[in-house]
Amino acid sequence: MKITLKDGSFKEYASAMSVIDIAKDISEGLARVACAGEVNGKVVDLRTVISEDASLNIITERDEAALPVLRHTASHVLAEAVKRLRPDAKVTIGPAVEDGFYYDFLTDPFSREDLDALEAEMKKIAKEGHEISRFTLSRDEAVKFMKEKDEPFKVELINDLPEGAEISFYDQGGFVDLCAGPHLMSVKQVKNFKLTSSSMAYWRGDSNRDRLQRIYGSAFFKKEDLEEYLKKLEEAKMRDHNKLGRDMKLFLTADVIGQGLPLFTPKGTKMIMKLQRWIEDLEDKEWGYVRTRTPLMAKSDLYKISGHWDHYMDGMFVLNKDEADGKEVMALRPMTCPFQYYVYMNEQHSYRDLPYRMSETSTLFRNEDSGEMHGLTRVRQFTITEAHIILTPEQAEEELTRCVDLAHYVMKTLGIDGDVTYRLSKWDPANKSKYEGDENYWNSTQDYLRAVMKKNGIKFTEADGEAAFYGPKIDIQAKNVYGKEDTMVTIQLDCSSAEKFGMTYINENGEKVRPWIIHRTSMGCYERTLAWLIEHYAGKFPTWLCPEQVRVLPISEKYSEYAEKVCAALKAHDVDATVDNRSEKIGYKIREARLDRLPYWLVVGEQEEAGNLVAVSSRFAGNEGQKPLDDFIAQIYDEIKNKVIREELPKEENK
């Protein structure tokens, strides 16, 4: 067989060879640093045997593809450590993920002290230095093997493998785990790692299955890389909206109220109201929307027509499930679309009326699993900038483009447009019961969205199983400080709901025909957007969004009256201003203003009062010096009105 190497050279062998043996044949030094192989473009285990002509690249720790192999091996070392310290724990799965690895166990929750003990045990295992070997078993042998080890989750995984699948195991000196690999050749290469956190997870993501305990960690080949990662992780924790938003007193939660039901303080509420007023004015005055107001609940009849009762009921709060007592079955709304359809159908529309754009600031309710909720990014009650556009098929391309343009404009104004990626969310043809419509419907609608994005020069990925049950979506994605991706804005194409609701318009020939529908958000969920902004700006928001934009600091009580006059003048120009009248030294007041991440603070004393001046300091330029009050008001009014994002002064200079 002929093996073509990365540099274009080739090796010929008379019989089958493993990747590691080929590496040894090339160079003993290469074999010592080899981590995996890449055969015909696919990353494989070093133990993989090649028996026919192929291209081969030997992956070393310098290659990006080596890290997942190291981290997958580290997850197995973690599993062995858990089984040593908690022999009754049941193992499930432990994959490498984007920046680390995790492993799920059926056991009691892990504390930070438990993680520290597991790290120590992992280091002990690595020092033992056992070689890792791979073997395969038949399905019956594999099931028997795992039953004898009392690992029911592994038995389930084996039984779910397709007929004819190779069932492989890895043995690292006594601890054996079901796994497809690839893995390193020895546990001694797992040296630089850290267990970062633990959380609850459901077996196979199903809330009706076992509650597992997940341990997250990461691993690197070099100690310096691990240290750099941990430093970034600490910085991420400082920006985590769930911590920072609470520290800044923007929101809170209360156990007696319930998980996923945040309470917004006056500061947080003011920020959301600023966003809401801006979006509503933007949509209504500049983008051609009409505004609706619809109920927060409805009878189950409505959701049965829309399809949500069959496809989404598990995600709904149903208020009265028992029809036997004669009461109507009601449910809180998880979406606004079927409500707005009836607004549209209140009168007959002509093609001349279309597109008909209905928008609503909608409060929605979704019965999220407790293990899925986090801060403001995933909650049970949230408010969204939701709209539904009724249009002719001929208008769809232009209107979809307008929806993308509006979303991009909103993100650019907020200063977060550089953080996003685009995704075409498609149906899962392997799970057709989750969706409405046949294969032709899904292929045609997905092709339509794909063509629109390509025509607009949008780079995007595609994902099966992420569509709404009635149609595909353009999802605009963003990652939080820990790298987890969430959908921030969504634009959905729906060519089926009009039929279910009997929606029509009169076409050019005077005939009643079915419209198409676009479901879209312009900014998305206010709660999730606020979380995004907190993390993006580390709490140092653009001036127009700040709940407190200016704080006036009188040098002493003697100048409090002038400070109040300055504050009143600012408020008269719609600037959110306050006065710090506490009997504290001015240096203390300035430090607090800076710690509170205020855009501006104005010091006033004898000179300022005498000349109707203010001494201006800001996050953006430090000490800006004395200015006439009217000049400062004009400056900040313009900054707020035009939603200017000023560049922050470097931390060492902003003192």
C-alpha positions as CSV (number, residue, x, y, z in Angstrom):
1,M,0.0,0.0,0.0
2,K,1.1,3.6,-0.6
3,I,0.9,6.2,2.2
4,T,1.1,9.8,1.0
5,L,2.5,12.1,3.7
6,K,1.7,15.7,4.4
7,D,4.8,17.0,2.5
8,G,3.8,15.1,-0.6
9,S,6.3,12.3,-0.1
10,F,5.1,8.8,0.2
11,K,5.9,5.5,1.9
12,E,5.1,2.0,0.6
13,Y,4.4,-1.0,2.8
14,A,3.8,-4.6,1.9
15,S,1.3,-5.2,4.7
16,A,-1.1,-3.2,6.9
17,M,0.5,-0.8,9.4
18,S,-0.7,1.1,12.4
19,V,-0.4,4.9,12.4
20,I,2.1,4.7,15.3
21,D,4.3,2.2,13.5
22,I,4.3,4.3,10.4
23,A,5.3,7.3,12.6
24,K,8.2,5.2,14.0
25,D,9.3,4.2,10.5
26,I,9.4,7.9,9.6
27,S,11.3,8.9,12.7
28,E,11.6,7.7,16.3
29,G,11.5,11.3,17.4
30,L,8.2,11.9,15.5
31,A,6.7,8.8,17.1
32,R,7.6,10.1,20.6
33,V,5.7,13.3,20.1
34,A,2.8,11.8,18.1
35,C,-0.7,12.3,19.5
36,A,-3.0,11.1,16.8
37,G,-3.1,10.6,13.0
38,E,-5.1,12.2,10.3
39,V,-6.1,9.6,7.7
40,N,-7.8,10.9,4.5
41,G,-8.7,14.0,6.5
42,K,-10.2,12.2,9.5
43,V,-8.5,12.3,12.9
44,V,-7.9,8.8,14.2
45,D,-6.2,7.0,17.0
46,L,-2.5,6.2,16.7
47,R,-3.5,2.5,17.1
48,T,-5.6,2.7,13.9
49,V,-4.4,0.2,11.3
50,I,-4.2,1.3,7.7
51,S,-4.6,-1.4,5.1
52,E,-5.0,0.4,1.8
53,D,-3.6,3.5,0.0
54,A,-4.2,6.6,2.1
55,S,-3.0,10.1,2.9
56,L,-1.6,10.4,6.4
57,N,-0.6,13.3,8.6
58,I,1.0,12.6,12.0
59,I,-0.5,15.0,14.6
60,T,1.8,16.3,17.3
61,E,1.1,18.6,20.2
62,R,1.9,21.5,18.0
63,D,-1.2,20.8,15.9
64,E,-4.6,22.2,16.9
65,A,-6.2,18.8,16.4
66,A,-4.0,17.3,19.2
67,L,-5.8,19.2,22.0
68,P,-9.1,17.3,21.8
69,V,-7.2,14.0,21.9
70,L,-5.4,15.2,25.1
71,R,-8.6,16.4,26.6
72,H,-10.6,13.3,25.8
73,T,-7.8,11.3,27.5
74,A,-8.0,13.6,30.5
75,S,-11.7,13.0,30.8
76,H,-11.0,9.3,31.2
77,V,-8.4,10.0,33.8
78,L,-11.0,12.0,35.6
79,A,-13.5,9.1,35.4
80,E,-10.9,6.8,36.9
81,A,-10.3,9.3,39.7
82,V,-14.0,9.5,40.4
83,K,-14.3,5.7,40.5
84,R,-11.4,5.5,42.9
85,L,-12.8,8.0,45.3
86,R,-16.5,7.1,44.8
87,P,-16.6,3.5,43.8
88,D,-20.4,3.5,43.7
89,A,-20.5,6.3,41.1
90,K,-21.8,5.3,37.7
91,V,-20.0,6.6,34.6
92,T,-21.8,7.9,31.5
93,I,-20.0,10.0,28.8
94,G,-16.9,12.2,28.8
95,P,-16.2,14.1,25.6
96,A,-13.8,16.7,24.7
97,V,-15.5,20.1,24.0
98,E,-14.4,23.4,22.5
99,D,-12.1,24.5,25.3
100,G,-11.9,21.5,27.6
101,F,-13.8,18.4,28.5
102,Y,-16.5,17.1,30.8
103,Y,-17.6,13.8,32.3
104,D,-21.1,13.0,33.7
105,F,-21.6,10.7,36.7
106,L,-24.6,9.4,38.6
107,T,-23.5,10.3,42.1
108,D,-23.9,13.0,44.7
109,P,-23.1,16.6,43.8
110,F,-19.4,17.6,43.8
111,S,-18.1,20.5,46.0
112,R,-15.0,22.5,45.2
113,E,-13.2,20.4,47.8
114,D,-14.2,17.3,46.0
115,L,-12.8,18.7,42.7
116,D,-9.5,19.5,44.5
117,A,-9.4,15.9,45.8
118,L,-10.1,14.6,42.3
119,E,-7.3,16.7,40.8
120,A,-4.9,15.2,43.3
121,E,-6.0,11.7,42.4
122,M,-5.7,12.5,38.6
123,K,-2.1,13.7,39.2
124,K,-1.4,10.4,41.0
125,I,-2.9,8.4,38.1
126,A,-0.8,10.4,35.6
127,K,2.4,9.7,37.6
128,E,1.6,6.0,37.5
129,G,2.1,6.4,33.8
130,H,0.1,3.4,32.5
131,E,0.0,2.7,28.8
132,I,-3.4,3.0,27.2
133,S,-4.5,0.0,25.2
134,R,-7.5,-0.5,22.9
135,F,-9.6,-3.6,22.3
136,T,-12.9,-4.5,20.8
137,L,-15.7,-6.8,21.8
138,S,-18.8,-8.2,20.1
139,R,-22.1,-6.6,21.2
140,D,-23.0,-9.5,23.5
141,E,-19.6,-9.6,25.0
142,A,-19.6,-5.8,25.5
143,V,-23.0,-5.8,27.2
144,K,-21.9,-8.7,29.5
145,F,-18.6,-6.9,30.3
146,M,-20.4,-3.7,31.3
147,K,-23.1,-5.5,33.2
148,E,-20.4,-7.2,35.3
149,K,-19.0,-3.8,36.1
150,D,-22.5,-2.6,37.0
151,E,-22.4,0.3,34.5
152,P,-26.0,0.6,33.3
153,F,-25.4,3.7,31.2
154,K,-22.7,2.1,29.2
155,V,-24.9,-0.9,28.6
156,E,-27.6,1.4,27.2
157,L,-25.1,3.1,24.9
158,I,-23.9,-0.3,23.6
159,N,-27.4,-1.4,22.9
160,D,-28.1,1.8,21.0
161,L,-25.2,1.4,18.7
162,P,-26.2,0.6,15.1
163,E,-25.9,-3.0,13.9
164,G,-22.4,-3.8,12.7
165,A,-20.8,-0.9,14.6
166,E,-17.3,-1.6,16.1
167,I,-17.5,-1.6,19.9
168,S,-14.2,-0.5,21.3
169,F,-12.8,0.0,24.8
170,Y,-9.7,1.7,26.3
171,D,-7.8,0.2,29.2
172,Q,-5.5,2.6,31.1
173,G,-4.0,0.2,33.6
174,G,-7.1,-1.4,35.0
175,F,-9.7,1.3,34.5
176,V,-11.6,0.4,31.3
177,D,-14.1,2.6,29.5
178,L,-16.3,2.2,26.5
179,C,-15.1,4.7,23.9
180,A,-14.6,5.3,20.2
181,G,-11.4,7.3,20.9
182,P,-9.0,8.6,19.8
183,H,-6.7,8.7,22.9
184,L,-3.1,9.3,23.7
185,M,-0.8,6.4,24.1
186,S,-0.3,6.9,27.9
187,V,-1.9,8.7,30.8
188,K,1.5,10.2,31.7
189,Q,1.0,12.8,29.0
190,V,-2.0,14.2,31.1
191,K,0.0,16.7,33.2
192,N,-1.4,20.2,32.9
193,F,-5.1,20.2,33.7
194,K,-7.6,21.9,35.9
195,L,-11.1,20.9,37.0
196,T,-13.0,24.2,36.7
197,S,-16.6,23.6,37.9
198,S,-19.4,21.1,38.4
199,S,-23.1,21.3,37.6
200,M,-26.2,19.1,37.1
201,A,-27.1,17.5,33.8
202,Y,-29.7,15.1,32.6
203,W,-28.9,11.8,31.0
204,R,-29.0,12.3,27.3
205,G,-30.4,15.8,27.8
206,D,-33.8,14.4,28.8
207,S,-35.4,16.0,31.9
208,N,-37.3,12.7,32.5
209,R,-34.1,10.7,32.8
210,D,-31.5,10.5,35.6
211,R,-30.1,13.7,37.1
212,L,-26.3,13.5,36.7
213,Q,-23.4,15.4,38.1
214,R,-21.1,16.9,35.4
215,I,-17.5,17.9,36.0
216,Y,-15.9,20.4,33.6
217,G,-12.2,20.8,33.1
218,S,-9.5,21.6,30.6
219,A,-6.1,20.3,29.8
220,F,-3.1,21.6,27.8
221,F,0.3,20.2,26.7
222,K,2.1,23.2,28.1
223,K,1.9,24.6,31.7
224,E,2.0,28.1,30.3
225,D,-1.0,27.5,28.1
226,L,-3.0,26.2,31.1
227,E,-2.0,29.2,33.2
228,E,-3.1,31.6,30.4
229,Y,-6.4,29.7,30.1
230,L,-7.0,29.9,33.8
231,K,-6.2,33.6,33.8
232,K,-8.8,34.2,31.0
233,L,-11.3,32.1,32.9
234,E,-10.8,34.3,36.0
235,E,-11.3,37.4,33.8
236,A,-14.4,35.8,32.4
237,K,-15.8,35.2,35.9
238,M,-15.3,38.9,36.6
239,R,-17.4,39.7,33.5
240,D,-20.0,37.0,34.1
241,H,-23.4,38.8,34.0
242,N,-24.8,36.6,36.6
243,K,-22.2,37.9,39.1
244,L,-21.6,41.4,37.7
245,G,-25.2,42.2,37.2
246,R,-26.0,41.3,40.8
247,D,-23.0,43.2,42.1
248,M,-24.1,46.3,40.1
249,K,-27.6,45.8,41.6
250,L,-29.3,45.5,38.2
251,F,-31.2,42.3,39.0
252,L,-31.7,39.6,41.6
253,T,-33.5,36.4,42.2
254,A,-35.4,35.1,45.2
255,D,-35.9,31.4,46.1
256,V,-39.4,32.1,47.3
257,I,-40.4,33.5,43.9
258,G,-38.7,30.8,41.8
259,Q,-35.8,29.9,39.6
260,G,-35.7,31.6,36.2
261,L,-37.9,34.5,37.4
262,P,-35.5,37.5,37.8
263,L,-36.4,40.7,39.6
264,F,-35.1,43.9,38.1
265,T,-34.1,46.7,40.3
266,P,-34.8,50.4,39.4
267,K,-31.4,50.5,37.6
268,G,-31.9,47.3,35.6
269,T,-35.5,48.3,34.8
270,K,-34.3,51.7,33.5
271,M,-31.9,50.0,31.1
272,I,-34.5,47.6,29.8
273,M,-37.0,50.5,29.3
274,K,-34.4,52.5,27.4
275,L,-33.9,49.5,25.1
276,Q,-37.6,49.0,24.7
277,R,-38.5,52.6,23.9
278,W,-35.7,52.8,21.4
279,I,-36.7,49.5,19.6
280,E,-40.4,50.4,19.5
281,D,-39.7,53.9,18.1
282,L,-37.2,52.4,15.6
283,E,-39.6,49.7,14.4
284,D,-42.7,51.9,14.2
285,K,-41.3,55.2,12.9
286,E,-38.4,54.0,10.7
287,W,-39.1,50.4,9.6
288,G,-42.8,50.3,8.9
289,Y,-44.3,48.3,11.8
290,V,-47.7,48.5,13.4
291,R,-47.9,47.7,17.1
292,T,-50.2,45.2,18.7
293,R,-51.0,44.2,22.3
294,T,-52.3,40.6,22.9
295,P,-53.2,38.4,25.9
296,L,-50.6,36.6,28.0
297,M,-52.7,33.4,27.9
298,A,-55.1,31.6,25.7
299,K,-57.3,28.4,25.6
300,S,-55.6,25.2,24.5
301,D,-57.8,25.5,21.3
302,L,-55.5,28.2,19.9
303,Y,-52.3,26.2,20.5
304,K,-53.9,23.1,18.9
305,I,-54.6,25.1,15.7
306,S,-51.0,26.5,15.7
307,G,-49.4,23.1,16.4
308,H,-47.8,24.2,19.6
309,W,-50.0,21.9,21.7
310,D,-48.7,18.8,19.8
311,H,-45.1,20.0,19.3
312,Y,-44.3,22.3,22.2
313,M,-46.7,21.5,25.2
314,D,-43.8,20.3,27.4
315,G,-42.3,23.8,27.2
316,M,-45.6,25.5,28.2
317,F,-47.2,26.4,31.5
318,V,-50.6,24.8,31.4
319,L,-52.9,26.4,34.0
320,N,-55.7,23.8,34.1
321,K,-55.0,20.4,32.7
322,D,-58.1,18.7,33.8
323,E,-61.1,19.3,31.5
324,A,-63.3,17.0,33.6
325,D,-64.3,19.8,36.0
326,G,-65.8,21.8,33.1
327,K,-63.1,24.5,33.2
328,E,-61.4,25.6,30.0
329,V,-57.8,24.4,29.6
330,M,-55.6,27.6,29.5
331,A,-51.9,28.0,29.0
332,L,-49.5,31.0,29.3
333,R,-48.2,31.9,25.9
334,P,-44.7,30.7,24.9
335,M,-45.0,32.9,21.7
336,T,-47.1,35.6,20.1
337,C,-47.6,34.4,16.6
338,P,-51.1,32.9,16.7
339,F,-52.4,35.9,18.6
340,Q,-51.2,38.3,16.0
341,Y,-52.6,36.2,13.2
342,Y,-56.1,37.1,14.5
343,V,-55.2,40.8,14.5
344,Y,-54.3,40.4,10.8
345,M,-57.5,38.4,10.1
346,N,-59.7,41.1,11.7
347,E,-60.1,42.6,8.2
348,Q,-59.6,41.4,4.7
349,H,-56.2,42.5,3.2
350,S,-55.2,43.1,-0.4
351,Y,-51.8,42.4,-1.9
352,R,-51.5,46.2,-1.8
353,D,-51.5,46.1,2.0
354,L,-48.6,43.7,2.1
355,P,-46.1,43.3,3.7
356,Y,-48.1,43.8,6.8
357,R,-45.6,44.1,9.7
358,M,-47.0,43.5,13.2
359,S,-44.6,44.0,16.2
360,E,-45.2,43.6,19.9
361,T,-43.1,43.9,23.1
362,S,-44.2,40.4,24.2
363,T,-43.8,38.8,27.6
364,L,-43.6,35.1,27.1
365,F,-43.4,32.0,29.4
366,R,-41.5,28.8,28.8
367,N,-41.2,25.9,31.2
368,E,-37.4,25.5,31.1
369,D,-35.7,22.7,33.0
370,S,-34.1,23.8,36.2
371,G,-30.7,22.5,35.1
372,E,-30.8,24.6,31.9
373,M,-31.5,28.0,33.5
374,H,-28.7,30.5,34.1
375,G,-28.9,34.2,35.1
376,L,-30.7,36.2,32.5
377,T,-29.7,34.1,29.5
378,R,-32.3,31.3,30.1
379,V,-35.3,32.1,32.2
380,R,-38.9,31.1,32.5
381,Q,-40.4,34.5,31.9
382,F,-38.9,36.9,29.4
383,T,-39.8,39.8,27.2
384,I,-39.0,39.9,23.5
385,T,-39.1,42.2,20.5
386,E,-41.4,39.9,18.5
387,A,-42.9,40.6,15.1
388,H,-44.7,38.7,12.4
389,I,-44.7,39.9,8.8
390,I,-47.5,38.7,6.5
391,L,-46.4,38.9,2.9
392,T,-46.6,37.6,-0.6
393,P,-44.1,34.9,-1.7
394,E,-42.7,37.5,-4.1
395,Q,-41.8,39.8,-1.2
396,A,-40.1,37.3,0.9
397,E,-36.5,37.8,-0.3
398,E,-36.5,41.5,0.2
399,E,-38.3,41.3,3.5
400,L,-35.9,38.6,4.9
401,T,-33.0,40.9,3.9
402,R,-34.7,43.8,5.7
403,C,-35.0,41.7,8.8
404,V,-31.3,40.8,8.7
405,D,-30.5,44.5,8.0
406,L,-32.6,45.7,11.0
407,A,-31.0,43.1,13.3
408,H,-27.5,44.1,12.2
409,Y,-28.4,47.8,12.7
410,V,-29.6,47.2,16.2
411,M,-26.5,45.1,17.1
412,K,-24.2,47.7,15.5
413,T,-25.8,50.5,17.5
414,L,-25.4,48.5,20.7
415,G,-21.7,47.9,19.7
416,I,-22.0,44.1,19.7
417,D,-22.2,43.3,16.0
418,G,-18.7,42.0,16.0
419,D,-19.5,39.3,18.5
420,V,-22.0,37.3,16.4
421,T,-22.1,34.4,13.9
422,Y,-25.0,33.3,11.7
423,R,-26.6,29.9,11.5
424,L,-29.1,28.3,9.2
425,S,-31.2,26.2,11.6
426,K,-32.7,23.2,9.7
427,W,-35.0,20.4,10.5
428,D,-33.8,16.9,11.5
429,P,-34.8,14.5,8.8
430,A,-34.0,11.6,11.1
431,N,-36.7,12.8,13.5
432,K,-39.6,13.9,11.2
433,S,-42.3,13.6,13.9
434,K,-41.0,16.7,15.6
435,Y,-41.9,18.8,12.5
436,E,-44.8,19.7,10.3
437,G,-44.5,19.4,6.5
438,D,-42.9,16.9,4.2
439,E,-39.3,16.6,2.9
440,N,-40.0,18.8,-0.1
441,Y,-41.4,21.6,2.1
442,W,-38.3,21.6,4.3
443,N,-35.8,21.3,1.5
444,S,-37.5,24.2,-0.4
445,T,-37.7,26.6,2.6
446,Q,-34.2,25.8,3.7
447,D,-32.9,26.4,0.2
448,Y,-34.7,29.7,0.2
449,L,-33.1,30.9,3.4
450,R,-29.7,29.6,2.3
451,A,-30.0,31.5,-1.0
452,V,-31.0,34.8,0.8
453,M,-28.0,34.6,3.1
454,K,-25.6,33.8,0.2
455,K,-26.9,36.6,-1.9
456,N,-26.3,39.0,1.1
457,G,-22.8,37.8,1.5
458,I,-23.5,36.3,5.0
459,K,-21.1,33.7,6.2
460,F,-23.0,31.0,8.1
461,T,-23.0,27.5,9.4
462,E,-25.8,25.0,9.2
463,A,-27.3,22.9,12.0
464,D,-29.8,20.1,11.8
465,G,-32.5,19.9,14.5
466,E,-32.5,23.6,15.3
467,A,-35.5,24.7,13.2
468,A,-38.9,25.6,14.6
469,F,-41.4,22.9,14.0
470,Y,-43.1,24.9,11.3
471,G,-40.1,26.2,9.4
472,P,-36.3,26.9,9.2
473,K,-34.5,29.9,10.8
474,I,-31.7,32.3,10.4
475,D,-30.3,32.4,13.9
476,I,-27.8,35.1,15.0
477,Q,-25.6,33.5,17.6
478,A,-23.3,34.9,20.3
479,K,-21.1,33.3,22.9
480,N,-21.0,34.2,26.6
481,V,-17.8,34.8,28.5
482,Y,-17.4,31.0,29.0
483,G,-17.8,30.3,25.3
484,K,-21.3,28.9,25.5
485,E,-23.4,29.9,22.4
486,D,-26.9,31.3,22.6
487,T,-29.3,32.5,20.0
488,M,-29.7,36.2,20.3
489,V,-31.9,37.1,17.2
490,T,-34.0,34.8,15.1
491,I,-35.6,35.2,11.7
492,Q,-38.0,32.3,10.7
493,L,-39.6,31.5,7.4
494,D,-43.1,30.0,7.7
495,C,-45.0,28.8,4.6
496,S,-47.5,26.6,6.4
497,S,-49.3,28.4,9.3
498,A,-51.5,30.6,7.0
499,E,-53.2,27.4,5.9
500,K,-53.9,26.3,9.4
501,F,-55.5,29.6,10.4
502,G,-57.3,30.3,7.2
503,M,-55.2,33.5,6.5
504,T,-55.6,35.0,3.1
505,Y,-55.1,38.1,1.0
506,I,-56.7,39.2,-2.3
507,N,-54.1,39.0,-5.1
508,E,-53.9,41.0,-8.3
509,N,-56.6,38.8,-10.0
510,G,-59.1,39.3,-7.1
511,E,-58.5,35.8,-5.8
512,K,-58.1,34.8,-2.1
513,V,-54.6,33.2,-1.7
514,R,-52.4,32.2,1.3
515,P,-49.6,34.5,2.4
516,W,-46.2,33.5,3.7
517,I,-45.2,34.6,7.2
518,I,-41.8,35.7,8.7
519,H,-41.4,35.4,12.5
520,R,-38.6,37.6,13.6
521,T,-37.0,39.5,16.5
522,S,-35.0,42.7,16.0
523,M,-33.0,42.6,19.2
524,G,-34.3,39.4,20.7
525,C,-35.0,38.8,24.4
526,Y,-34.4,41.9,26.6
527,E,-33.1,39.8,29.5
528,R,-30.6,37.9,27.3
529,T,-29.6,41.1,25.6
530,L,-28.9,42.8,28.9
531,A,-26.8,39.8,29.9
532,W,-24.9,40.1,26.7
533,L,-24.3,43.8,27.2
534,I,-23.1,43.4,30.8
535,E,-20.5,40.8,29.7
536,H,-19.5,42.7,26.5
537,Y,-18.9,46.0,28.3
538,A,-17.9,44.5,31.7
539,G,-20.6,46.8,33.1
540,K,-19.2,49.9,31.5
541,F,-22.1,50.6,29.2
542,P,-22.4,53.3,26.5
543,T,-23.7,56.5,28.1
544,W,-27.1,56.4,26.5
545,L,-27.8,53.0,28.1
546,C,-26.5,53.8,31.6
547,P,-29.1,54.0,34.3
548,E,-27.1,56.8,35.9
549,Q,-25.3,58.9,33.3
550,V,-24.0,61.7,35.5
551,R,-23.3,62.1,39.2
552,V,-22.8,65.6,40.5
553,L,-20.3,65.8,43.4
554,P,-20.3,69.0,45.6
555,I,-17.0,69.6,47.3
556,S,-18.8,70.4,50.5
557,E,-22.4,70.9,51.8
558,K,-21.9,74.6,51.0
559,Y,-22.3,73.8,47.3
560,S,-25.1,71.4,47.5
561,E,-27.6,73.9,46.2
562,Y,-25.6,74.6,43.1
563,A,-25.1,70.8,42.6
564,E,-28.9,70.4,42.7
565,K,-29.2,73.2,40.1
566,V,-26.8,71.4,37.8
567,C,-28.6,68.1,38.3
568,A,-32.0,69.8,37.5
569,A,-30.6,71.3,34.3
570,L,-29.3,67.9,33.2
571,K,-32.6,66.2,33.9
572,A,-34.4,68.9,31.9
573,H,-32.4,67.6,28.9
574,D,-33.3,64.0,29.6
575,V,-30.0,63.1,31.2
576,D,-30.2,60.6,34.1
577,A,-28.3,62.6,36.8
578,T,-28.0,62.4,40.6
579,V,-26.3,64.3,43.3
580,D,-24.1,62.8,45.9
581,N,-24.8,65.0,48.9
582,R,-23.2,62.8,51.5
583,S,-20.9,64.4,54.0
584,E,-17.9,62.5,52.6
585,K,-14.6,63.8,51.3
586,I,-14.5,64.6,47.6
587,G,-11.8,62.0,46.9
588,Y,-14.0,59.2,48.4
589,K,-17.0,60.4,46.3
590,I,-14.8,60.3,43.1
591,R,-13.6,56.8,43.9
592,E,-17.1,55.6,44.3
593,A,-18.3,57.2,41.1
594,R,-15.4,55.4,39.3
595,L,-16.2,52.1,41.0
596,D,-19.8,52.4,40.0
597,R,-18.7,52.6,36.3
598,L,-20.4,55.9,35.7
599,P,-19.7,57.6,32.4
600,Y,-19.4,61.1,33.9
601,W,-19.0,62.7,37.3
602,L,-19.0,66.5,37.8
603,V,-17.2,68.1,40.7
604,V,-18.6,71.5,41.7
605,G,-17.2,74.0,44.2
606,E,-16.7,77.8,44.6
607,Q,-15.2,78.4,41.1
608,E,-17.8,76.3,39.3
609,E,-20.7,78.0,41.1
610,A,-19.3,81.5,40.4
611,G,-18.9,80.8,36.7
612,N,-21.8,78.4,36.1
613,L,-19.2,75.7,35.3
614,V,-18.6,72.1,36.0
615,A,-15.4,70.2,36.5
616,V,-15.8,67.2,34.2
617,S,-14.3,63.7,34.6
618,S,-15.2,60.6,32.6
619,R,-14.4,57.0,32.0
620,F,-13.4,58.0,28.5
621,A,-10.9,60.8,28.9
622,G,-10.2,61.0,32.7
623,N,-10.1,64.6,33.8
624,E,-11.7,66.7,31.1
625,G,-11.3,70.0,33.0
626,Q,-13.8,72.8,33.6
627,K,-16.5,73.4,31.1
628,P,-19.5,75.8,31.0
629,L,-22.5,73.9,32.2
630,D,-24.4,74.6,28.9
631,D,-21.5,73.2,26.9
632,F,-21.4,70.0,28.9
633,I,-25.2,69.6,28.5
634,A,-24.9,70.0,24.8
635,Q,-22.1,67.5,24.6
636,I,-23.8,64.7,26.6
637,Y,-27.2,65.4,25.0
638,D,-25.6,64.8,21.6
639,E,-23.8,61.7,22.9
640,I,-27.1,60.2,24.2
641,K,-29.3,61.2,21.3
642,N,-26.9,59.7,18.7
643,K,-26.1,56.7,20.9
644,V,-22.3,57.4,20.6
645,I,-20.0,54.7,21.9
646,R,-16.9,56.4,23.2
647,E,-13.7,54.5,23.6
648,E,-12.7,53.6,27.1
649,L,-9.6,55.1,28.6
650,P,-7.0,52.4,29.4
651,K,-7.3,51.3,33.0
652,E,-3.9,52.5,34.1
653,E,-4.7,56.0,32.8
654,N,-8.2,56.2,34.2
655,K,-7.3,57.3,37.7
